[in-house]
Amino acid sequence: MRLALGARRRQIVQMMLQQGMRMLGIGLLIGFVAALATSRVLRSVLFQVSATDPLVYVGVSLLLGVAAAIACWIPARRASRVDPIITLRAE
């Protein structure tokens, strides 16, 4: 719809990526707090790694960030390439 109303393809991709990264940030923050809160329980199941090892937290955050960016970028790219006429006819 936004393409039909005059938005550029780049704006569509940027909007979808911003929304996805905002959700990622909120999820990482909640996950980080929850992981720190449950670190005592985690100690019993972790081997050769501390429950509060910053390298693990950074590594997992980067891995999730890359996965989320790809998961947001693929549909955003696809949505930006849709012909506005076809979209308007479907609505």
PDB file of N, CA, C and O in Angstrom:
ATOM      1  N   MET A   1       0.818  -1.189   0.000  1.00  0.00           N
ATOM      2  CA  MET A   1       0.000   0.000   0.000  1.00  0.00           C
ATOM      3  C   MET A   1       0.866   1.258   0.000  1.00  0.00           C
ATOM      4  O   MET A   1       0.576   2.226  -0.704  1.00  0.00           O
ATOM      5  N   ARG A   2       1.927   1.230   0.796  1.00  0.00           N
ATOM      6  CA  ARG A   2       2.785   2.415   0.868  1.00  0.00           C
ATOM      7  C   ARG A   2       3.444   2.703  -0.473  1.00  0.00           C
ATOM      8  O   ARG A   2       3.634   3.863  -0.840  1.00  0.00           O
ATOM      9  N   LEU A   3       3.793   1.649  -1.205  1.00  0.00           N
ATOM     10  CA  LEU A   3       4.368   1.863  -2.534  1.00  0.00           C
ATOM     11  C   LEU A   3       3.358   2.543  -3.449  1.00  0.00           C
ATOM     12  O   LEU A   3       3.716   3.429  -4.225  1.00  0.00           O
ATOM     13  N   ALA A   4       2.112   2.134  -3.361  1.00  0.00           N
ATOM     14  CA  ALA A   4       1.075   2.730  -4.197  1.00  0.00           C
ATOM     15  C   ALA A   4       0.841   4.188  -3.827  1.00  0.00           C
ATOM     16  O   ALA A   4       0.431   4.984  -4.672  1.00  0.00           O
ATOM     17  N   LEU A   5       1.095   4.541  -2.582  1.00  0.00           N
ATOM     18  CA  LEU A   5       0.898   5.917  -2.129  1.00  0.00           C
ATOM     19  C   LEU A   5       2.137   6.784  -2.329  1.00  0.00           C
ATOM     20  O   LEU A   5       2.124   7.968  -1.992  1.00  0.00           O
ATOM     21  N   GLY A   6       3.213   6.202  -2.879  1.00  0.00           N
ATOM     22  CA  GLY A   6       4.367   7.012  -3.230  1.00  0.00           C
ATOM     23  C   GLY A   6       5.633   6.759  -2.431  1.00  0.00           C
ATOM     24  O   GLY A   6       6.626   7.460  -2.625  1.00  0.00           O
ATOM     25  N   ALA A   7       5.625   5.792  -1.552  1.00  0.00           N
ATOM     26  CA  ALA A   7       6.839   5.496  -0.786  1.00  0.00           C
ATOM     27  C   ALA A   7       7.880   4.853  -1.703  1.00  0.00           C
ATOM     28  O   ALA A   7       7.545   4.150  -2.656  1.00  0.00           O
ATOM     29  N   ARG A   8       9.122   5.105  -1.394  1.00  0.00           N
ATOM     30  CA  ARG A   8      10.204   4.495  -2.169  1.00  0.00           C
ATOM     31  C   ARG A   8      10.501   3.118  -1.599  1.00  0.00           C
ATOM     32  O   ARG A   8      10.215   2.829  -0.437  1.00  0.00           O
ATOM     33  N   ARG A   9      11.078   2.282  -2.440  1.00  0.00           N
ATOM     34  CA  ARG A   9      11.409   0.918  -2.013  1.00  0.00           C
ATOM     35  C   ARG A   9      12.351   0.935  -0.812  1.00  0.00           C
ATOM     36  O   ARG A   9      12.208   0.132   0.110  1.00  0.00           O
ATOM     37  N   ARG A  10      13.296   1.838  -0.829  1.00  0.00           N
ATOM     38  CA  ARG A  10      14.258   1.944   0.268  1.00  0.00           C
ATOM     39  C   ARG A  10      13.555   2.289   1.585  1.00  0.00           C
ATOM     40  O   ARG A  10      13.934   1.788   2.644  1.00  0.00           O
ATOM     41  N   GLN A  11      12.539   3.139   1.514  1.00  0.00           N
ATOM     42  CA  GLN A  11      11.786   3.516   2.707  1.00  0.00           C
ATOM     43  C   GLN A  11      11.021   2.327   3.286  1.00  0.00           C
ATOM     44  O   GLN A  11      10.916   2.183   4.504  1.00  0.00           O
ATOM     45  N   ILE A  12      10.497   1.493   2.422  1.00  0.00           N
ATOM     46  CA  ILE A  12       9.766   0.303   2.868  1.00  0.00           C
ATOM     47  C   ILE A  12      10.711  -0.640   3.606  1.00  0.00           C
ATOM     48  O   ILE A  12      10.402  -1.112   4.700  1.00  0.00           O
ATOM     49  N   VAL A  13      11.864  -0.911   2.999  1.00  0.00           N
ATOM     50  CA  VAL A  13      12.846  -1.805   3.617  1.00  0.00           C
ATOM     51  C   VAL A  13      13.325  -1.221   4.938  1.00  0.00           C
ATOM     52  O   VAL A  13      13.431  -1.942   5.930  1.00  0.00           O
ATOM     53  N   GLN A  14      13.613   0.065   4.964  1.00  0.00           N
ATOM     54  CA  GLN A  14      14.102   0.714   6.178  1.00  0.00           C
ATOM     55  C   GLN A  14      13.059   0.655   7.289  1.00  0.00           C
ATOM     56  O   GLN A  14      13.405   0.395   8.442  1.00  0.00           O
ATOM     57  N   MET A  15      11.801   0.888   6.968  1.00  0.00           N
ATOM     58  CA  MET A  15      10.736   0.850   7.965  1.00  0.00           C
ATOM     59  C   MET A  15      10.602  -0.545   8.581  1.00  0.00           C
ATOM     60  O   MET A  15      10.482  -0.687   9.798  1.00  0.00           O
ATOM     61  N   MET A  16      10.624  -1.560   7.733  1.00  0.00           N
ATOM     62  CA  MET A  16      10.473  -2.923   8.237  1.00  0.00           C
ATOM     63  C   MET A  16      11.683  -3.346   9.064  1.00  0.00           C
ATOM     64  O   MET A  16      11.530  -4.029  10.077  1.00  0.00           O
ATOM     65  N   LEU A  17      12.877  -2.951   8.646  1.00  0.00           N
ATOM     66  CA  LEU A  17      14.076  -3.286   9.409  1.00  0.00           C
ATOM     67  C   LEU A  17      14.092  -2.569  10.763  1.00  0.00           C
ATOM     68  O   LEU A  17      14.504  -3.153  11.765  1.00  0.00           O
ATOM     69  N   GLN A  18      13.653  -1.328  10.799  1.00  0.00           N
ATOM     70  CA  GLN A  18      13.595  -0.599  12.069  1.00  0.00           C
ATOM     71  C   GLN A  18      12.640  -1.261  13.042  1.00  0.00           C
ATOM     72  O   GLN A  18      12.949  -1.396  14.226  1.00  0.00           O
ATOM     73  N   GLN A  19      11.484  -1.675  12.552  1.00  0.00           N
ATOM     74  CA  GLN A  19      10.518  -2.339  13.421  1.00  0.00           C
ATOM     75  C   GLN A  19      11.077  -3.658  13.951  1.00  0.00           C
ATOM     76  O   GLN A  19      10.922  -3.977  15.130  1.00  0.00           O
ATOM     77  N   GLY A  20      11.718  -4.408  13.085  1.00  0.00           N
ATOM     78  CA  GLY A  20      12.300  -5.675  13.502  1.00  0.00           C
ATOM     79  C   GLY A  20      13.434  -5.506  14.500  1.00  0.00           C
ATOM     80  O   GLY A  20      13.529  -6.256  15.471  1.00  0.00           O
ATOM     81  N   MET A  21      14.289  -4.529  14.266  1.00  0.00           N
ATOM     82  CA  MET A  21      15.412  -4.301  15.179  1.00  0.00           C
ATOM     83  C   MET A  21      14.949  -3.756  16.527  1.00  0.00           C
ATOM     84  O   MET A  21      15.577  -4.014  17.554  1.00  0.00           O
ATOM     85  N   ARG A  22      13.846  -3.000  16.523  1.00  0.00           N
ATOM     86  CA  ARG A  22      13.281  -2.532  17.787  1.00  0.00           C
ATOM     87  C   ARG A  22      12.793  -3.732  18.608  1.00  0.00           C
ATOM     88  O   ARG A  22      13.027  -3.806  19.814  1.00  0.00           O
ATOM     89  N   MET A  23      12.120  -4.657  17.945  1.00  0.00           N
ATOM     90  CA  MET A  23      11.654  -5.868  18.637  1.00  0.00           C
ATOM     91  C   MET A  23      12.836  -6.699  19.126  1.00  0.00           C
ATOM     92  O   MET A  23      12.792  -7.256  20.223  1.00  0.00           O
ATOM     93  N   LEU A  24      13.888  -6.785  18.321  1.00  0.00           N
ATOM     94  CA  LEU A  24      15.088  -7.508  18.722  1.00  0.00           C
ATOM     95  C   LEU A  24      15.700  -6.886  19.965  1.00  0.00           C
ATOM     96  O   LEU A  24      16.069  -7.605  20.893  1.00  0.00           O
ATOM     97  N   GLY A  25      15.814  -5.582  20.001  1.00  0.00           N
ATOM     98  CA  GLY A  25      16.384  -4.898  21.156  1.00  0.00           C
ATOM     99  C   GLY A  25      15.589  -5.157  22.427  1.00  0.00           C
ATOM    100  O   GLY A  25      16.162  -5.408  23.487  1.00  0.00           O
ATOM    101  N   ILE A  26      14.277  -5.095  22.318  1.00  0.00           N
ATOM    102  CA  ILE A  26      13.424  -5.365  23.480  1.00  0.00           C
ATOM    103  C   ILE A  26      13.596  -6.812  23.936  1.00  0.00           C
ATOM    104  O   ILE A  26      13.707  -7.084  25.131  1.00  0.00           O
ATOM    105  N   GLY A  27      13.618  -7.733  22.983  1.00  0.00           N
ATOM    106  CA  GLY A  27      13.792  -9.146  23.317  1.00  0.00           C
ATOM    107  C   GLY A  27      15.142  -9.442  23.936  1.00  0.00           C
ATOM    108  O   GLY A  27      15.235 -10.225  24.882  1.00  0.00           O
ATOM    109  N   LEU A  28      16.191  -8.823  23.414  1.00  0.00           N
ATOM    110  CA  LEU A  28      17.522  -9.030  23.987  1.00  0.00           C
ATOM    111  C   LEU A  28      17.609  -8.468  25.401  1.00  0.00           C
ATOM    112  O   LEU A  28      18.229  -9.074  26.274  1.00  0.00           O
ATOM    113  N   LEU A  29      17.000  -7.332  25.624  1.00  0.00           N
ATOM    114  CA  LEU A  29      17.012  -6.742  26.956  1.00  0.00           C
ATOM    115  C   LEU A  29      16.270  -7.628  27.960  1.00  0.00           C
ATOM    116  O   LEU A  29      16.759  -7.870  29.063  1.00  0.00           O
ATOM    117  N   ILE A  30      15.104  -8.102  27.573  1.00  0.00           N
ATOM    118  CA  ILE A  30      14.338  -8.996  28.456  1.00  0.00           C
ATOM    119  C   ILE A  30      15.102 -10.295  28.678  1.00  0.00           C
ATOM    120  O   ILE A  30      15.163 -10.790  29.804  1.00  0.00           O
ATOM    121  N   GLY A  31      15.684 -10.852  27.623  1.00  0.00           N
ATOM    122  CA  GLY A  31      16.445 -12.084  27.746  1.00  0.00           C
ATOM    123  C   GLY A  31      17.690 -11.930  28.608  1.00  0.00           C
ATOM    124  O   GLY A  31      18.031 -12.824  29.383  1.00  0.00           O
ATOM    125  N   PHE A  32      18.360 -10.806  28.472  1.00  0.00           N
ATOM    126  CA  PHE A  32      19.556 -10.552  29.273  1.00  0.00           C
ATOM    127  C   PHE A  32      19.202 -10.468  30.754  1.00  0.00           C
ATOM    128  O   PHE A  32      19.883 -11.058  31.593  1.00  0.00           O
ATOM    129  N   VAL A  33      18.145  -9.740  31.071  1.00  0.00           N
ATOM    130  CA  VAL A  33      17.707  -9.621  32.470  1.00  0.00           C
ATOM    131  C   VAL A  33      17.277 -10.980  33.017  1.00  0.00           C
ATOM    132  O   VAL A  33      17.606 -11.326  34.152  1.00  0.00           O
ATOM    133  N   ALA A  34      16.547 -11.746  32.215  1.00  0.00           N
ATOM    134  CA  ALA A  34      16.103 -13.066  32.654  1.00  0.00           C
ATOM    135  C   ALA A  34      17.286 -14.015  32.841  1.00  0.00           C
ATOM    136  O   ALA A  34      17.300 -14.809  33.782  1.00  0.00           O
ATOM    137  N   ALA A  35      18.274 -13.937  31.953  1.00  0.00           N
ATOM    138  CA  ALA A  35      19.450 -14.800  32.070  1.00  0.00           C
ATOM    139  C   ALA A  35      20.251 -14.470  33.329  1.00  0.00           C
ATOM    140  O   ALA A  35      20.735 -15.367  34.019  1.00  0.00           O
ATOM    141  N   LEU A  36      20.384 -13.194  33.615  1.00  0.00           N
ATOM    142  CA  LEU A  36      21.085 -12.818  34.843  1.00  0.00           C
ATOM    143  C   LEU A  36      20.299 -13.247  36.081  1.00  0.00           C
ATOM    144  O   LEU A  36      20.886 -13.662  37.080  1.00  0.00           O
ATOM    145  N   ALA A  37      18.979 -13.146  36.012  1.00  0.00           N
ATOM    146  CA  ALA A  37      18.150 -13.521  37.156  1.00  0.00           C
ATOM    147  C   ALA A  37      18.189 -15.028  37.416  1.00  0.00           C
ATOM    148  O   ALA A  37      18.077 -15.469  38.560  1.00  0.00           O
ATOM    149  N   THR A  38      18.344 -15.798  36.368  1.00  0.00           N
ATOM    150  CA  THR A  38      18.348 -17.264  36.521  1.00  0.00           C
ATOM    151  C   THR A  38      19.753 -17.853  36.449  1.00  0.00           C
ATOM    152  O   THR A  38      19.913 -19.056  36.239  1.00  0.00           O
ATOM    153  N   SER A  39      20.763 -17.020  36.620  1.00  0.00           N
ATOM    154  CA  SER A  39      22.143 -17.503  36.478  1.00  0.00           C
ATOM    155  C   SER A  39      22.502 -18.564  37.516  1.00  0.00           C
ATOM    156  O   SER A  39      23.337 -19.426  37.244  1.00  0.00           O
ATOM    157  N   ARG A  40      21.904 -18.520  38.672  1.00  0.00           N
ATOM    158  CA  ARG A  40      22.197 -19.553  39.684  1.00  0.00           C
ATOM    159  C   ARG A  40      21.713 -20.922  39.225  1.00  0.00           C
ATOM    160  O   ARG A  40      22.386 -21.928  39.447  1.00  0.00           O
ATOM    161  N   VAL A  41      20.562 -20.962  38.596  1.00  0.00           N
ATOM    162  CA  VAL A  41      20.045 -22.238  38.085  1.00  0.00           C
ATOM    163  C   VAL A  41      20.894 -22.709  36.909  1.00  0.00           C
ATOM    164  O   VAL A  41      21.145 -23.905  36.758  1.00  0.00           O
ATOM    165  N   LEU A  42      21.333 -21.771  36.080  1.00  0.00           N
ATOM    166  CA  LEU A  42      22.130 -22.127  34.906  1.00  0.00           C
ATOM    167  C   LEU A  42      23.492 -22.716  35.265  1.00  0.00           C
ATOM    168  O   LEU A  42      24.045 -23.502  34.497  1.00  0.00           O
ATOM    169  N   ARG A  43      24.028 -22.353  36.400  1.00  0.00           N
ATOM    170  CA  ARG A  43      25.360 -22.851  36.783  1.00  0.00           C
ATOM    171  C   ARG A  43      25.411 -24.376  36.843  1.00  0.00           C
ATOM    172  O   ARG A  43      26.447 -24.975  36.555  1.00  0.00           O
ATOM    173  N   SER A  44      24.310 -24.995  37.211  1.00  0.00           N
ATOM    174  CA  SER A  44      24.312 -26.454  37.345  1.00  0.00           C
ATOM    175  C   SER A  44      24.318 -27.168  35.996  1.00  0.00           C
ATOM    176  O   SER A  44      24.673 -28.345  35.938  1.00  0.00           O
ATOM    177  N   VAL A  45      23.940 -26.500  34.917  1.00  0.00           N
ATOM    178  CA  VAL A  45      23.888 -27.168  33.610  1.00  0.00           C
ATOM    179  C   VAL A  45      24.992 -26.703  32.654  1.00  0.00           C
ATOM    180  O   VAL A  45      25.107 -27.239  31.552  1.00  0.00           O
ATOM    181  N   LEU A  46      25.795 -25.730  33.048  1.00  0.00           N
ATOM    182  CA  LEU A  46      26.871 -25.237  32.192  1.00  0.00           C
ATOM    183  C   LEU A  46      28.198 -25.891  32.548  1.00  0.00           C
ATOM    184  O   LEU A  46      28.523 -26.070  33.722  1.00  0.00           O
ATOM    185  N   PHE A  47      28.960 -26.245  31.517  1.00  0.00           N
ATOM    186  CA  PHE A  47      30.252 -26.869  31.718  1.00  0.00           C
ATOM    187  C   PHE A  47      31.322 -26.009  31.048  1.00  0.00           C
ATOM    188  O   PHE A  47      31.171 -25.633  29.885  1.00  0.00           O
ATOM    189  N   GLN A  48      32.377 -25.700  31.751  1.00  0.00           N
ATOM    190  CA  GLN A  48      33.521 -24.939  31.277  1.00  0.00           C
ATOM    191  C   GLN A  48      33.176 -23.497  30.895  1.00  0.00           C
ATOM    192  O   GLN A  48      33.957 -22.836  30.210  1.00  0.00           O
ATOM    193  N   VAL A  49      32.029 -23.012  31.325  1.00  0.00           N
ATOM    194  CA  VAL A  49      31.613 -21.637  31.055  1.00  0.00           C
ATOM    195  C   VAL A  49      30.946 -21.093  32.305  1.00  0.00           C
ATOM    196  O   VAL A  49      30.146 -21.782  32.939  1.00  0.00           O
ATOM    197  N   SER A  50      31.268 -19.870  32.657  1.00  0.00           N
ATOM    198  CA  SER A  50      30.623 -19.222  33.789  1.00  0.00           C
ATOM    199  C   SER A  50      29.209 -18.796  33.391  1.00  0.00           C
ATOM    200  O   SER A  50      28.959 -18.484  32.226  1.00  0.00           O
ATOM    201  N   ALA A  51      28.299 -18.783  34.338  1.00  0.00           N
ATOM    202  CA  ALA A  51      26.919 -18.390  34.048  1.00  0.00           C
ATOM    203  C   ALA A  51      26.806 -16.911  33.720  1.00  0.00           C
ATOM    204  O   ALA A  51      25.817 -16.481  33.128  1.00  0.00           O
ATOM    205  N   THR A  52      27.800 -16.139  34.096  1.00  0.00           N
ATOM    206  CA  THR A  52      27.777 -14.708  33.796  1.00  0.00           C
ATOM    207  C   THR A  52      28.950 -14.314  32.900  1.00  0.00           C
ATOM    208  O   THR A  52      29.476 -13.208  33.021  1.00  0.00           O
ATOM    209  N   ASP A  53      29.358 -15.195  32.018  1.00  0.00           N
ATOM    210  CA  ASP A  53      30.475 -14.939  31.108  1.00  0.00           C
ATOM    211  C   ASP A  53      30.053 -13.912  30.051  1.00  0.00           C
ATOM    212  O   ASP A  53      29.161 -14.191  29.250  1.00  0.00           O
ATOM    213  N   PRO A  54      30.674 -12.743  30.039  1.00  0.00           N
ATOM    214  CA  PRO A  54      30.260 -11.708  29.081  1.00  0.00           C
ATOM    215  C   PRO A  54      30.489 -12.100  27.630  1.00  0.00           C
ATOM    216  O   PRO A  54      29.749 -11.654  26.753  1.00  0.00           O
ATOM    217  N   LEU A  55      31.488 -12.917  27.355  1.00  0.00           N
ATOM    218  CA  LEU A  55      31.743 -13.351  25.987  1.00  0.00           C
ATOM    219  C   LEU A  55      30.570 -14.168  25.435  1.00  0.00           C
ATOM    220  O   LEU A  55      30.214 -14.041  24.264  1.00  0.00           O
ATOM    221  N   VAL A  56      29.986 -14.993  26.277  1.00  0.00           N
ATOM    222  CA  VAL A  56      28.833 -15.796  25.854  1.00  0.00           C
ATOM    223  C   VAL A  56      27.642 -14.885  25.568  1.00  0.00           C
ATOM    224  O   VAL A  56      26.952 -15.059  24.563  1.00  0.00           O
ATOM    225  N   TYR A  57      27.403 -13.923  26.443  1.00  0.00           N
ATOM    226  CA  TYR A  57      26.283 -13.002  26.244  1.00  0.00           C
ATOM    227  C   TYR A  57      26.455 -12.191  24.955  1.00  0.00           C
ATOM    228  O   TYR A  57      25.494 -12.005  24.208  1.00  0.00           O
ATOM    229  N   VAL A  58      27.657 -11.715  24.697  1.00  0.00           N
ATOM    230  CA  VAL A  58      27.910 -10.945  23.481  1.00  0.00           C
ATOM    231  C   VAL A  58      27.773 -11.841  22.249  1.00  0.00           C
ATOM    232  O   VAL A  58      27.185 -11.433  21.248  1.00  0.00           O
ATOM    233  N   GLY A  59      28.309 -13.047  22.319  1.00  0.00           N
ATOM    234  CA  GLY A  59      28.219 -13.967  21.191  1.00  0.00           C
ATOM    235  C   GLY A  59      26.790 -14.338  20.837  1.00  0.00           C
ATOM    236  O   GLY A  59      26.409 -14.348  19.666  1.00  0.00           O
ATOM    237  N   VAL A  60      26.013 -14.638  21.847  1.00  0.00           N
ATOM    238  CA  VAL A  60      24.610 -14.994  21.614  1.00  0.00           C
ATOM    239  C   VAL A  60      23.841 -13.782  21.086  1.00  0.00           C
ATOM    240  O   VAL A  60      23.001 -13.916  20.195  1.00  0.00           O
ATOM    241  N   SER A  61      24.127 -12.610  21.631  1.00  0.00           N
ATOM    242  CA  SER A  61      23.450 -11.391  21.161  1.00  0.00           C
ATOM    243  C   SER A  61      23.780 -11.114  19.700  1.00  0.00           C
ATOM    244  O   SER A  61      22.893 -10.753  18.926  1.00  0.00           O
ATOM    245  N   LEU A  62      25.032 -11.278  19.316  1.00  0.00           N
ATOM    246  CA  LEU A  62      25.420 -11.073  17.919  1.00  0.00           C
ATOM    247  C   LEU A  62      24.770 -12.100  16.999  1.00  0.00           C
ATOM    248  O   LEU A  62      24.296 -11.757  15.916  1.00  0.00           O
ATOM    249  N   LEU A  63      24.749 -13.351  17.426  1.00  0.00           N
ATOM    250  CA  LEU A  63      24.128 -14.400  16.624  1.00  0.00           C
ATOM    251  C   LEU A  63      22.639 -14.124  16.434  1.00  0.00           C
ATOM    252  O   LEU A  63      22.124 -14.234  15.321  1.00  0.00           O
ATOM    253  N   LEU A  64      21.951 -13.767  17.504  1.00  0.00           N
ATOM    254  CA  LEU A  64      20.527 -13.447  17.393  1.00  0.00           C
ATOM    255  C   LEU A  64      20.307 -12.188  16.560  1.00  0.00           C
ATOM    256  O   LEU A  64      19.331 -12.097  15.815  1.00  0.00           O
ATOM    257  N   GLY A  65      21.204 -11.225  16.684  1.00  0.00           N
ATOM    258  CA  GLY A  65      21.082 -10.005  15.895  1.00  0.00           C
ATOM    259  C   GLY A  65      21.201 -10.263  14.404  1.00  0.00           C
ATOM    260  O   GLY A  65      20.429  -9.723  13.612  1.00  0.00           O
ATOM    261  N   VAL A  66      22.153 -11.076  14.026  1.00  0.00           N
ATOM    262  CA  VAL A  66      22.326 -11.410  12.607  1.00  0.00           C
ATOM    263  C   VAL A  66      21.122 -12.202  12.097  1.00  0.00           C
ATOM    264  O   VAL A  66      20.616 -11.933  11.008  1.00  0.00           O
ATOM    265  N   ALA A  67      20.670 -13.167  12.875  1.00  0.00           N
ATOM    266  CA  ALA A  67      19.507 -13.957  12.466  1.00  0.00           C
ATOM    267  C   ALA A  67      18.264 -13.085  12.337  1.00  0.00           C
ATOM    268  O   ALA A  67      17.491 -13.249  11.393  1.00  0.00           O
ATOM    269  N   ALA A  68      18.063 -12.167  13.268  1.00  0.00           N
ATOM    270  CA  ALA A  68      16.900 -11.276  13.211  1.00  0.00           C
ATOM    271  C   ALA A  68      17.000 -10.318  12.031  1.00  0.00           C
ATOM    272  O   ALA A  68      15.998 -10.043  11.371  1.00  0.00           O
ATOM    273  N   ALA A  69      18.191  -9.810  11.760  1.00  0.00           N
ATOM    274  CA  ALA A  69      18.365  -8.899  10.625  1.00  0.00           C
ATOM    275  C   ALA A  69      18.042  -9.604   9.306  1.00  0.00           C
ATOM    276  O   ALA A  69      17.379  -9.035   8.439  1.00  0.00           O
ATOM    277  N   ILE A  70      18.506 -10.823   9.161  1.00  0.00           N
ATOM    278  CA  ILE A  70      18.200 -11.586   7.946  1.00  0.00           C
ATOM    279  C   ILE A  70      16.721 -11.908   7.881  1.00  0.00           C
ATOM    280  O   ILE A  70      16.111 -11.820   6.816  1.00  0.00           O
ATOM    281  N   ALA A  71      16.135 -12.283   9.021  1.00  0.00           N
ATOM    282  CA  ALA A  71      14.710 -12.612   9.058  1.00  0.00           C
ATOM    283  C   ALA A  71      13.834 -11.402   8.769  1.00  0.00           C
ATOM    284  O   ALA A  71      12.709 -11.567   8.297  1.00  0.00           O
ATOM    285  N   CYS A  72      14.307 -10.207   9.034  1.00  0.00           N
ATOM    286  CA  CYS A  72      13.556  -8.992   8.713  1.00  0.00           C
ATOM    287  C   CYS A  72      13.838  -8.517   7.290  1.00  0.00           C
ATOM    288  O   CYS A  72      12.951  -7.992   6.617  1.00  0.00           O
ATOM    289  N   TRP A  73      15.067  -8.703   6.838  1.00  0.00           N
ATOM    290  CA  TRP A  73      15.458  -8.174   5.542  1.00  0.00           C
ATOM    291  C   TRP A  73      14.811  -8.923   4.376  1.00  0.00           C
ATOM    292  O   TRP A  73      14.406  -8.303   3.393  1.00  0.00           O
ATOM    293  N   ILE A  74      14.713 -10.235   4.479  1.00  0.00           N
ATOM    294  CA  ILE A  74      14.158 -11.023   3.366  1.00  0.00           C
ATOM    295  C   ILE A  74      12.708 -10.629   3.071  1.00  0.00           C
ATOM    296  O   ILE A  74      12.399 -10.340   1.915  1.00  0.00           O
ATOM    297  N   PRO A  75      11.798 -10.601   4.062  1.00  0.00           N
ATOM    298  CA  PRO A  75      10.434 -10.172   3.747  1.00  0.00           C
ATOM    299  C   PRO A  75      10.347  -8.683   3.364  1.00  0.00           C
ATOM    300  O   PRO A  75       9.493  -8.294   2.567  1.00  0.00           O
ATOM    301  N   ALA A  76      11.224  -7.866   3.929  1.00  0.00           N
ATOM    302  CA  ALA A  76      11.217  -6.439   3.582  1.00  0.00           C
ATOM    303  C   ALA A  76      11.598  -6.247   2.123  1.00  0.00           C
ATOM    304  O   ALA A  76      10.984  -5.449   1.415  1.00  0.00           O
ATOM    305  N   ARG A  77      12.595  -6.967   1.682  1.00  0.00           N
ATOM    306  CA  ARG A  77      13.008  -6.885   0.282  1.00  0.00           C
ATOM    307  C   ARG A  77      11.901  -7.377  -0.637  1.00  0.00           C
ATOM    308  O   ARG A  77      11.642  -6.786  -1.686  1.00  0.00           O
ATOM    309  N   ARG A  78      11.250  -8.466  -0.235  1.00  0.00           N
ATOM    310  CA  ARG A  78      10.164  -9.012  -1.032  1.00  0.00           C
ATOM    311  C   ARG A  78       8.982  -8.034  -1.088  1.00  0.00           C
ATOM    312  O   ARG A  78       8.365  -7.860  -2.139  1.00  0.00           O
ATOM    313  N   ALA A  79       8.673  -7.400   0.045  1.00  0.00           N
ATOM    314  CA  ALA A  79       7.564  -6.449   0.084  1.00  0.00           C
ATOM    315  C   ALA A  79       7.864  -5.214  -0.751  1.00  0.00           C
ATOM    316  O   ALA A  79       6.952  -4.625  -1.332  1.00  0.00           O
ATOM    317  N   SER A  80       9.113  -4.818  -0.820  1.00  0.00           N
ATOM    318  CA  SER A  80       9.462  -3.624  -1.585  1.00  0.00           C
ATOM    319  C   SER A  80       9.437  -3.880  -3.087  1.00  0.00           C
ATOM    320  O   SER A  80       9.400  -2.933  -3.873  1.00  0.00           O
ATOM    321  N   ARG A  81       9.457  -5.128  -3.489  1.00  0.00           N
ATOM    322  CA  ARG A  81       9.470  -5.463  -4.914  1.00  0.00           C
ATOM    323  C   ARG A  81       8.082  -5.794  -5.471  1.00  0.00           C
ATOM    324  O   ARG A  81       7.946  -6.086  -6.659  1.00  0.00           O
ATOM    325  N   VAL A  82       7.068  -5.750  -4.634  1.00  0.00           N
ATOM    326  CA  VAL A  82       5.713  -6.061  -5.087  1.00  0.00           C
ATOM    327  C   VAL A  82       5.202  -4.916  -5.957  1.00  0.00           C
ATOM    328  O   VAL A  82       5.416  -3.744  -5.646  1.00  0.00           O
ATOM    329  N   ASP A  83       4.533  -5.262  -7.036  1.00  0.00           N
ATOM    330  CA  ASP A  83       3.959  -4.256  -7.922  1.00  0.00           C
ATOM    331  C   ASP A  83       2.756  -3.611  -7.226  1.00  0.00           C
ATOM    332  O   ASP A  83       1.846  -4.327  -6.808  1.00  0.00           O
ATOM    333  N   PRO A  84       2.724  -2.284  -7.090  1.00  0.00           N
ATOM    334  CA  PRO A  84       1.626  -1.618  -6.391  1.00  0.00           C
ATOM    335  C   PRO A  84       0.256  -1.879  -7.022  1.00  0.00           C
ATOM    336  O   PRO A  84      -0.748  -1.933  -6.311  1.00  0.00           O
ATOM    337  N   ILE A  85       0.205  -2.037  -8.325  1.00  0.00           N
ATOM    338  CA  ILE A  85      -1.072  -2.294  -8.997  1.00  0.00           C
ATOM    339  C   ILE A  85      -1.655  -3.630  -8.543  1.00  0.00           C
ATOM    340  O   ILE A  85      -2.855  -3.732  -8.287  1.00  0.00           O
ATOM    341  N   ILE A  86      -0.810  -4.644  -8.446  1.00  0.00           N
ATOM    342  CA  ILE A  86      -1.275  -5.970  -7.992  1.00  0.00           C
ATOM    343  C   ILE A  86      -1.765  -5.899  -6.556  1.00  0.00           C
ATOM    344  O   ILE A  86      -2.764  -6.528  -6.206  1.00  0.00           O
ATOM    345  N   THR A  87      -1.073  -5.140  -5.731  1.00  0.00           N
ATOM    346  CA  THR A  87      -1.475  -4.992  -4.336  1.00  0.00           C
ATOM    347  C   THR A  87      -2.816  -4.282  -4.232  1.00  0.00           C
ATOM    348  O   THR A  87      -3.682  -4.698  -3.462  1.00  0.00           O
ATOM    349  N   LEU A  88      -2.990  -3.238  -4.986  1.00  0.00           N
ATOM    350  CA  LEU A  88      -4.268  -2.502  -4.949  1.00  0.00           C
ATOM    351  C   LEU A  88      -5.421  -3.350  -5.460  1.00  0.00           C
ATOM    352  O   LEU A  88      -6.532  -3.241  -4.940  1.00  0.00           O
ATOM    353  N   ARG A  89      -5.197  -4.181  -6.450  1.00  0.00           N
ATOM    354  CA  ARG A  89      -6.251  -5.050  -6.960  1.00  0.00           C
ATOM    355  C   ARG A  89      -6.627  -6.109  -5.936  1.00  0.00           C
ATOM    356  O   ARG A  89      -7.790  -6.504  -5.846  1.00  0.00           O
ATOM    357  N   ALA A  90      -5.647  -6.572  -5.163  1.00  0.00           N
ATOM    358  CA  ALA A  90      -5.912  -7.601  -4.147  1.00  0.00           C
ATOM    359  C   ALA A  90      -6.697  -7.035  -2.979  1.00  0.00           C
ATOM    360  O   ALA A  90      -7.455  -7.760  -2.335  1.00  0.00           O
ATOM    361  N   GLU A  91      -6.528  -5.754  -2.695  1.00  0.00           N
ATOM    362  CA  GLU A  91      -7.236  -5.132  -1.587  1.00  0.00           C
ATOM    363  C   GLU A  91      -8.610  -4.765  -2.040  1.00  0.00           C
ATOM    364  O   GLU A  91      -9.392  -4.221  -1.260  1.00  0.00           O
TER     365      GLU A  91
END
